Amino acid sequence: MEFNQILGYFLAVFVGITLGLIGSGGSILSVPILVYVMKVEPILATAYSLFVVGFSALVGGIQKAKQQLVDFKKVLLFGVPTVLAVFLTRKFIVPNIPEIIFSNQSFSLHKPVFIMIVFAIVMIVASIKMIQPTKEVEINANGKLNYFAIFSQGLFIGLIAGFVGAGGGFLLIPALLFLAKTPMKMAVGTSLFIIAIQSLIGFLADITTQVLDWELMLTFTFCSLVGVFIGSFLSKKVSGEKLKKGFGYFVLFMGTYIIAKELFFS
């Protein structure tokens, strides 16, 4: 096994630890690790990431379900549009993006670079959400739900998740809070199940369009899950809110670095 693979698997454990400690965000590092450390082609890396994100979220979701912190009616409510959008994005949109997005005499924007730049923008948006303090809001559970807004938001979240291979928890949790009138603790558990379903079904679309290295993907996922359990244990001893803010700054740095590298130093 080459050194870059060993390093990649070690970092996968770190991804899991972060997920276990702060409950979200860690999986957004899967694609940069796969691309820059393990030298996986960007589009293939987003497919692997969906698999890793899906299983990690499923483990977390089951833990939350045992604590009765999952609203399965809202899993279905958001799950239908997000799953639809993720599957269609992976099956039809991503494979049909042209190899050269834009070109002139001095610059050409190729598909892998475009994918990484979009991913970096998502990282930056997610980092800002992580840096901001989590505020408990008063939810009127008896308020009427705007089903059109929920469906539209679900489609948008699924599109983003399918395109970049991230879970989209930073978009799902606010949607569950304000559109679906879900209390914060319930929103976290519910989002994990939605992320698991959308990511794993989105990954199914890649089985027919990508040549997958199952050994690499399953080993990376196993390392990440080991980290999730370590992080869950450590979360009982460490303040998650402070860690979330610090990790947010790290993700912000990584997103900025990816844009600079792909546009100016590649």
GIDAUR-V856472 format. One record per backbone hydrogen bond with DSSP energy under -0.5 kcal/mol. NH is the residue of the N-H (numbers start at 0). CO is the residue of the C=O. If there is no record, write none. Layout:
# GIDAUR-V856472
((NH | CO) (NH | CO))
This chain:
# GIDAUR-V856472
((5 | 1) (6 | 2) (7 | 3) (8 | 4) (9 | 5) (10 | 6) (11 | 7) (12 | 8) (13 | 9) (14 | 10) (15 | 11) (16 | 12) (17 | 13) (18 | 14) (19 | 15) (20 | 16) (21 | 17) (22 | 18) (27 | 24) (28 | 25) (29 | 26) (32 | 28) (33 | 29) (34 | 30) (35 | 31) (36 | 31) (36 | 32) (37 | 32) (39 | 33) (44 | 40) (45 | 41) (46 | 42) (47 | 43) (48 | 44) (49 | 45) (50 | 46) (51 | 47) (52 | 48) (53 | 49) (54 | 50) (55 | 51) (56 | 52) (57 | 53) (58 | 54) (59 | 55) (60 | 56) (61 | 57) (62 | 58) (63 | 59) (64 | 60) (65 | 61) (66 | 62) (67 | 64) (68 | 63) (71 | 69) (73 | 70) (74 | 70) (75 | 71) (76 | 72) (77 | 73) (78 | 74) (79 | 75) (80 | 76) (81 | 77) (82 | 78) (83 | 79) (84 | 80) (85 | 81) (86 | 82) (87 | 83) (88 | 84) (89 | 85) (90 | 86) (91 | 87) (92 | 87) (93 | 88) (95 | 91) (95 | 92) (96 | 93) (100 | 98) (100 | 108) (101 | 108) (103 | 106) (108 | 101) (109 | 107) (110 | 98) (113 | 109) (114 | 110) (115 | 111) (116 | 112) (117 | 113) (118 | 114) (119 | 115) (120 | 116) (121 | 117) (122 | 118) (123 | 119) (124 | 120) (125 | 121) (126 | 122) (127 | 123) (128 | 124) (129 | 125) (130 | 126) (131 | 127) (138 | 136) (140 | 138) (142 | 139) (145 | 178) (146 | 144) (149 | 145) (150 | 146) (151 | 147) (152 | 148) (153 | 149) (154 | 150) (155 | 151) (156 | 152) (157 | 153) (158 | 154) (159 | 155) (160 | 156) (161 | 157) (162 | 158) (163 | 159) (164 | 160) (170 | 167) (171 | 167) (172 | 168) (174 | 170) (175 | 171) (176 | 172) (177 | 173) (178 | 174) (179 | 174) (181 | 175) (186 | 182) (187 | 183) (188 | 184) (189 | 185) (190 | 186) (191 | 187) (192 | 188) (193 | 189) (194 | 190) (195 | 191) (196 | 192) (197 | 193) (198 | 194) (199 | 195) (200 | 196) (201 | 197) (202 | 198) (203 | 199) (204 | 200) (204 | 201) (205 | 201) (205 | 202) (206 | 202) (206 | 203) (207 | 203) (208 | 205) (209 | 205) (211 | 209) (213 | 211) (216 | 212) (217 | 213) (218 | 214) (219 | 215) (220 | 216) (221 | 217) (222 | 218) (223 | 219) (224 | 220) (225 | 221) (226 | 222) (227 | 223) (228 | 224) (229 | 225) (230 | 226) (231 | 227) (232 | 228) (233 | 229) (234 | 230) (235 | 232) (236 | 233) (237 | 233) (239 | 237) (242 | 238) (243 | 239) (244 | 240) (245 | 241) (246 | 242) (247 | 243) (248 | 244) (249 | 245) (250 | 246) (251 | 247) (252 | 248) (253 | 249) (254 | 250) (255 | 251) (256 | 252) (257 | 253) (258 | 254) (259 | 255) (260 | 256) (261 | 257) (262 | 258) (263 | 259) (264 | 259) (264 | 260) (265 | 260))
